[in-house]
């Protein structure tokens, strides 16, 4: 079903939903099985305004820099690039602290498969290309030092027959190609790597076993399963090498039923618990203070997952993120200032023809803000359809529409003074 946001069709919007990456780390090391109902006032201490150590990930977040309070800024909007290609399907997308955007997309579809094109977008130019190691490369992550985590394939198999070769994963740094484990997708500034490896199960066609892992200083370590789980998946990693993700308690190719959110740090796996009335949870992101965000859903009915309720996990407690209700489970991030971006999901009314829609939001200092209502956005002429990424200084990468032209836009908070504020 094609979904829309206030008249903006999302045939393109839905195609850019990405696996979450990034994060921070810390916490008290305790296992949380209890749910607390702290309100927005207590959440304000972990969702904006404080000077925290910055997270590190594929987005290259490292430095200390508190984000300005939302009520002390106006927002400038710059178009990053326009999606001219109707099959502009992303495999990865990241936002650096400098405002640089990196990633890749499908540039062409052929009989032999999709042609992947990588890009790095600065202030005014689009840099495209590969490291030159393979016929085709997919950029997965980049850190602040410019190191690239990627996957490469050649157009001929090892025996010389036509068709793509078996993919190889690599770290590219300072002109050197370094093989890394298959399934590597996360990279931080300390050159720590994490990912998820899927292997087919014997005598069970189409069914795979999945194991999350870390790869640090040349040593691959499998992240242990929590009791009762059969698979686990890594979704984000911080500058300390702490990993968050989710487990799966039964293998179901249709829905992720009965999953649990976890954090793995210092060799220990910690299950985060569940929100009341839910049965499946997943961690999306983590910052360097140890604040984790994610979603819980359930129950599963008719093969479809239930409402995705957002949560914050901090100091051993899982708390609902207030004022949102349901959030789209992808493109849900937190920076080290504690600011959270995401997309409130409004389901259609089955009794009429009202389409599903998204409300992109910024949650900061205990306050929920609609991106389209931020100072300066209306004057820019842009209608923001979805929030995608946020960096340490509070810049937000989003999808928008202006004068019937859609594209990726960068929202930059600019501090104002009493004399200039409007």
N, C-alpha and C positions, 0 to 999 in steps of 0.2 A: 504494500500500500504506500502510495506517495504521500508524504507528510508535508505540512507547510507551517510557516510562521508568519502570521499577519500578512498573508498573501505572497510570501516569499517561498517558492517551491523548493523542496529540499532533495530533488534528484541529485544535485551536486552536494548539498549540505550533508546528507547522510553518508556520502561516500568518503568524507574525511574524518569520520570517527576513528580514533587511533587508540592503540594501547597506551596506558598511562606510563610515563616515565618520570623520573626525577625524584627528589626526596631528601630527607635530612636524617635524623636519628637521635637515639638517646632513650629517655624514659627511665622508669624505676626498676625495670627488669622483672616485674611481678606478672603473674598470669592473672588476667581479669576474667572472671566468670560472672561478675555482677554487673548489672546495668544501673546507671544513675540518671537522674532527671534534672541535672543542673540546668539553670536557665541561661538566657543570653548574657546576663551580667557576669556570670562566672566564666563564660566562654570568651568574653571580651579580652581576658588576660592572655589568651592563646591565639586570638584571631585578629591581630593587627596592632600597630603602634609601638611595639617594643623593639629594642635594638638587639636582634638575635644573630648568632652566627649563620651565615648563608648556606643554603643547601648546595649540593654538587651532584650533577647527573649528566645525562645526555644534553641537557640545556646549558651546561657550563656555569652553574650558579656557585659562586665561592665567596665573594667578599661580604663584609659587614656593611649594611646600609639600611637603616630603617625606612619604611615606606611612608610617604606623607599621608596624613589623615585625609579621608575622602572629602571632607567639608572644607579643606584648605587648598584645593586644587581645581583647575579647569583642565579639560581633557582635549588634547590635540589628536587629530586623526590623520594618518598617512596610509595611502594605498600601498601595500607591499607588492602585490602582483595580481593580475586578473586571470581568471580561469577561462581561457579561450577554448580549451580542448573539452569537448563534451564527455570524454572518458577520463577526465582529470581525477583519477582515483589515487589517493595517497596510501603509501605503506608506512610512512613515518613523517613526522613534522615536529620541529623543535624551535624554541625561542631562546636565544642567547641573551646574556645580561646587557650586551651592547645594543640590543634591538635587532640583531641579525637573525634571520630566519633560515633554517636549513631543512632539508628533507628530500623526498623523491616522489614521483608520481608516474602513472602509466602514460607514456608519450605516444605509443602506437600499439595497436593490437594486430598481430599477424597470425598466420597458420601455425607458426612455431612457438607462439606464446606472446606474452606482453613485453614490450620494450620499455624498460625502466629508465627514467631520466632523473638524475640527482640535481639538486640546486642549492645554492647558498646565496641569499639575497641580502645585500647591504643597504646603504642609504639610497643608492640610485642605480645599482646595476645587479644583474642576475648572472651569477657564475655557475656554469654547468660543466659537467664532466665526471671523470672517474679517476682512480689512481693509476689506471692503465695495466693493472695486474690481470684483469679478466676481460672477456668480451662484453660482459654485462655485469654491473655491480649495483647493489642496493645499499644505500647509506642508512644505517640503523641508529647511530648515535654519534655525537661529537662533544668533546669536552673543551674546557677553556684554553687548553694548550694547542687546540687544533687537531688533536688525535681523532681519528675516525674509526668507528666500529662498523664493519660492513659484511656483506655476504656477496660472493662472486660466483659466476658461472661462465663457462665457455660454451660456444655454440656447437662444438663437436664433443662427443663423448670420448673417453680415454682410449677406446678401441678405434677411434676415427669415424664411427658411424654418426650420421646427422642427428641433431637433437641436443638439448642442453645437457651439460655434464652435471654430475652430482654437486650441489652447492657447497662452497667452502666459506667458512667464517674467518674473518681476519681483523687485526688491529693495524691500522696504518699510521705510523708516526715518523716524522722527520725523514720521509722518503723510504722508510723500511716497512716491508710487509711481514707481519708476525702472525702465524696461524693461532687461532683460539678455538675453544670447544664449539661444536655444532650447537646451535640454539642460543648463542650469545646475543643479547639484545640491549643490555644496559651497561653504561660506562660512566664512571665518575672521574673527577680531576686527579684522584690518587692512582688512576689507572686500574682500579678495581673493575671487574667485569662480572655480570650475572646474567642469567637467562633461564630458559626452560627447554629441556630435551624431550622430544616425543619419539617413542620407539613402538613399532607394531607388536601386538601381542600374538604369540604363536597360536595358530588354529582359530583366530578370531578376526576375520577379515574386516578391515575398516575400523578396528578398535585399537587405540594406542594407550601406552603407559606414559605418563608425563612426570618428570622430576625437575624441580627447580634446583639451581646450583649457583655457587659463586666460583670465581676464578681469580685468585689473588696471588701474586708473586709466582705465577706458573703452576699453582696447585689448584686443581679442581676439587671442590667439596660439595657433595650432594646435601641439599637441605633436607633434614629428616621430616617424616610425616608426623602429623599430630595423631593421637590415638583414633582409630576408626577410619582414617582417610586412606584413599587408594591412589590419589594423584595430588600434586601441588604445582602451582604456577607462580613465577616471580613477576611482579608488575612494576616495582619501583625500587631504587637503591639510593642510599645517601652517601655523603662524603666519607663516612666512616666504614662503608661497606655493609651497613645494615640493610636488609632486604625485607620488603613487605609483599604480600600477595594473598593467594587464597588456596585452600585445599578443596578437593572434591571427594565426597564420601561414597559415591557410587558412580560407575561409568555409564553415562547416559548420553548418547550422541545428539539428543534433541535439546535438553535443557540442563543447566548447571544446578541440580537440585542438592540440597543439604550440604552446601559448601560452608567453609569457615575462613574468616580472615586471620592472618598471622603476621608476626614480625619475627625475623631471624637476626639475632645479634649475639656476638661473642660466643658463637657456637651453640646457642640455645634457641629453640623454637618456642614461641609464646602464642597461644591462641587468644584472640581478642574478645571472644564471647559474641553475643548476638543482642540486637534490640528486642524488646518485648514484642511478641506476636509475629516474629519473623523466623525463618528457618534456614536462610542462606545469606552469607555475608562475604564481602571481598574488600580488601584494602586497596585503595587506588594510589595514594601518595603519602609521603612522610617528610617532615622538615627536620632541621638539625636540632631542634628542641625536643624532638620525639613526638610531635603532634602528628597523628595519623588520621587521614580521612578515607572514607569508603562508603559503601552502600550495603544495606540489608534488604532482603525481599522475602516474599512468601505470604501465604503458601502458594505452591504451584498448582494451577488449575488448567485442565484441558491442554496440557503441553506448553503453556505459556507461564512465564515467571510473574510473580505478583508485583506490587508497587515497590519501586526502588527507593527506600528511605535513606537519606544521607546521615552519616554519623561522624563524630570527632572522637578520637581515642587519645587520652592524655593522662599520664600519671596513674595508669591502671584502670581507668574508667572509660566506658563507652557511653557517649551522650548523643541524643538526636540533635542534628543541626536544625535550629528552630526556624520557623517561618517559610520553609520550602515545600514540605509535603513530599513530592516525588521529584527526583533528579534523574537526568539522563546519566547512565552509569559510566560513559566514556567522557573524555574531556572535562575532568573534574580534578582540579589541582590546588595545592597550597604552596605558598612561598615562605621564605624564612621570616618574613614580617608577620606571618600568620594570616595573610590575606588568601581568601579562597575564591576561585572562579568556577563556574559551572553553568548548567542549563536546567532551569526548572521545567519539568515536563508536564504539560497540561493535556490530559487525554481527551479525545473527542467524546461528546455526548452521544451515546448510541441511539438516542431517540430523535436526533436531528442530523443535519449534514455538517455540523461544525467540525473542522479538521483538527487533528492534533497540532499542537504548537509548542514552541520553546520560548522561555523567557530567560535570556542570558543574564547572569547576575555576578556581582562582586559582594562577598561577605567579609566585612572588615570591622574590627573593634566591636563586635556584637551587633552590627547593623547590616541588614540585607538591602542591597542597592540594585535596582534594575539598570543594566548598562545603558539602555536607551534614555534613561533619565539623568545620567551624569551630566554635570555642567559642561557645556561646549559640544555635546554630541548632537543635539537637535540642530544647532547652528551649522554643523558640518554637512548636513544634508544626508548623512548616512543612517540607514536603518540596520541595526545590528541583529543578525539572525542567530548566531551562536558564538559563545566564548570558547576558545580552544586552548590557550596557553597563558601563563603569567610568569614573569621573571622577578628577580630580586627587588627591582626598583618599582614594581607595580605596573609595568607595561603589560598590556593585554593584547594577545593576538586573537583576532575574531574573524568571522565571516559576516559580510555586510552587503547591502544593496543601495545604490544611489543612481537615480536616473536610469533605471532598468539595466544597470551594469553591476554585476556581482563580482566579488573578489575578496581576497584576504586583506585585512586592514590592521594597522597597529595603533592602539590607543595608548597615548603617553600622558601621564599625569604631570602637570606643570604647576609648581607651587605658586600661590598668589599671596599678596600682602593685603593688609587692610585698605591701603590706598588704591590698589588696582582691582580688588575683588569686585565682581559684578553680580 
